[in-house]
Amino acid sequence: MTDTDAQPHAISRKSMAIAAASTIVEWYDFTLYLYVATILSRVFFGGGENSLLFTLAGFAIAYLMRPLGAFAFAHIGDVFGRRRTLLLSVALMTAAMLGTALLPTYAAIGPAAGWLLLALRCVMGFAVGGEYNGVVAYLLEGSAPRKRGFITSLAAAASEVGALFAAGLAALTANAMSTEALDAWGWRIPFFFGALIAGTIWFARAAMQESPEFEDYKAQGAVAKNPLGLVLREHRLGVLRCFAMSALGSITYYVGITYVPAYVTSLGVFSERDSLTFSTLPAFAVIAVTPFIGALSDRVGRKPVLLALGVCGVVLPITMFALMAGGSYLQAVFGAVVLAAVAGGVSAVAASATAEQFPGNGRLSGLAFGATVGTAIFGGLTPYAAQFLVTSTGSPLAPGVLIAVVSLGVLPVLFLMKETRPQNG
C-alpha cells in the first residue's frame, strides 16, 4: 500500500465539485471528433474513398501527443502543484478548440486543410495529456479513503457528460440542416461550443484550492525534484499495472463506444444522422453505471471489480458487435449499451486504482508513464485499427475481436495485482 492512505481533507466541496465536473471538456472534444468523423472526412479530406481512414489516422497521430503532454504537465503538477497544471492544460485546450472552429476547409485551400486540422489535433492531444490525470489525482487526494473509489469515479462520469454533450450537439446539428449546410458551416458549431465550455472551466478552476497532500509534501520539503525518476526507480510494477488498466479502459471505451457511430455508418446499418442520435444512448448508460461501480470498488475492492470487468471484455464484445451489425435498431442499441456499461465500469474503478499505485510526490508522473501511454496506444490507435480491420477483412466482428484479445492479455496483470483500496478511514 502506498502513502495514499493518508487523510488530508482540506479541499472544499466547491473545489472538489469544480475538479470533478471539469473533465467534461476533454472528453467532449475527443469524442466529438470521432462522432463527426464522417463529416470531417468530407470537410477536410475531400470525402474520397479513404477519407474516413485519413480522419481516423489524424485522431491516432494526435493521440500520440498525449504522452508528451502528460510528461510535461505531470512534472509541473508534481513539482509546482496540481492547480497550476490544471489551469495550463485547459487554457491550451480552449485555444485548440477555438482554432479548430475557425479552420478553412478542403474546398477553400485543398489538402492543406487536413494538415491544419492535424496540427490543431496535436496541440489538443498535448494539452489533454495532463488533464484527466491531474483531476483524478486532485480528487483522490481530497477525498476520504473510504470514498475514494466513488469520488474519483465522478471524474469519469463527468467526462461522459462531456461525451453526451458531444453526441447530443453533433446529432442536433446534423439533423437541423442539410448536408450541404452542415459541410459548409454547420460543423463549426460544436467546436465553438467546446471552446466556450473550456473557457468557462478555466475561470472556474482559477478559484480552486491546491491539493492538501501536495501542500503537505511541500511543507515537509519532500517534493521530488525528479518525480519521473522516482517512479521509475521505485514503482515500476505500478507503472505496468497502470498501463494494463489503461489499456483495458481505453480499448473498451474508444472501440466499444466512440468508434461505434463511424462503425455503423460505414457498414450502412444507420445513416449518419441516425448513428449520431443512436450514440447518445450508450453515453447515458456510462453516466448511470460509473458512480455505482466506483462505490462498489470501495465496498469490495478494486481488484475483484476489475477482474470481473476484464472477463466481460473477453466474452461480450464479439457478440455485441454482431448485434450492432445485424441491422435491427433494438439489437444495435442493446449491443452498444452493454459495451458502454463495461467501458464505463472499467473507467470508474481504474480512476482510483491507477492513482493508488503511486505516492503523492510522483503520482502524476506515474500516471503519465503508465496510464497515458496506455491510453495513447489503446485509445488513439484502436479506432483506426478497428476500421482498418473491418475494411481489410470484410468482417464486421473485427472490432469485437480486437477488444477481446486486449482484454485477455490484461487479465493476468489484474490477477497478480495487489489490492489498493484503503482498509481504514
Sequence and secondary structure as in RCSB ss.txt:
>XXXX:A:sequence
MTDTDAQPHAISRKSMAIAAASTIVEWYDFTLYLYVATILSRVFFGGGENSLLFTLAGFAIAYLMRPLGAFAFAH
IGDVFGRRRTLLLSVALMTAAMLGTALLPTYAAIGPAAGWLLLALRCVMGFAVGGEYNGVVAYLLEGSAPRKRGF
ITSLAAAASEVGALFAAGLAALTANAMSTEALDAWGWRIPFFFGALIAGTIWFARAAMQESPEFEDYKAQGAVAK
NPLGLVLREHRLGVLRCFAMSALGSITYYVGITYVPAYVTSLGVFSERDSLTFSTLPAFAVIAVTPFIGALSDRV
GRKPVLLALGVCGVVLPITMFALMAGGSYLQAVFGAVVLAAVAGGVSAVAASATAEQFPGNGRLSGLAFGATVGT
AIFGGLTPYAAQFLVTSTGSPLAPGVLIAVVSLGVLPVLFLMKETRPQNG
>XXXX:A:secstr
  GGG     S HHHHHHHHHTTHHHHHHHHHHHHTHHHHHHHHHTT TTHHHHHHHHHHHHHTHHHHHHHHHHH
HHHHH HHHHHHHHHHHHHHHHHHHHT   HHHHTTHHHHHHHHHHHHHHHHHTTHHHHHHHHHHHHS GGGHHH
HHHHHHHHHHHHHHHHHHHHHHHHHHS HHHIIIIITHHHHHHHHHHHHHHHHHHTT    HHHHHHHHTT   S
SHHHHHHHH HHHHHHHHHHHHHHHHHHIIIIITHHHHHHHTTSS HHHHHHHTHHHHHHHHHHHHHHHHHHHHH
 HHHHHHHHHHHHHHSHHHHHHHHHTS HHHHHHHHHHHHHHHHHHHHHHHHHHHTTS GGGHHHHHIIIIIHHH
IIIIISHHHHHHHHHHHH  TTHHHHHHHHHHHHHHHHHHH    S S  
